[in-house]
Amino acid sequence: MTSKTPISVWFFTGALVAFYGIVILAYGLYALTLPPSGRALSELHPDIWWGGVMLVIGGIYTIKFYPFGKK
């Protein structure tokens, strides 16, 4: 009989947050090529910052709770 370890919900949460971070970061980099908008504080590029933060946090959770390859 083989023992199966359950997959942590934090692995999926980290993967989802990392995916959203990639999407937001990609849009932020694309938005650099567009003419400036009239949004408040748009010169700080919050989409690039938040996309990067979400990518890093999601990557940390995905790596920490990676279920495959553990024995």
Buried (B, 14 or more C-beta within 10 A) or exposed (E): EEEEEEEBEEBBBBBBBBBBBBBBBEEBEEBEEEEEEEEEEEEEBEBBEBBBBBBEBBBEBBEEBBEEEEE
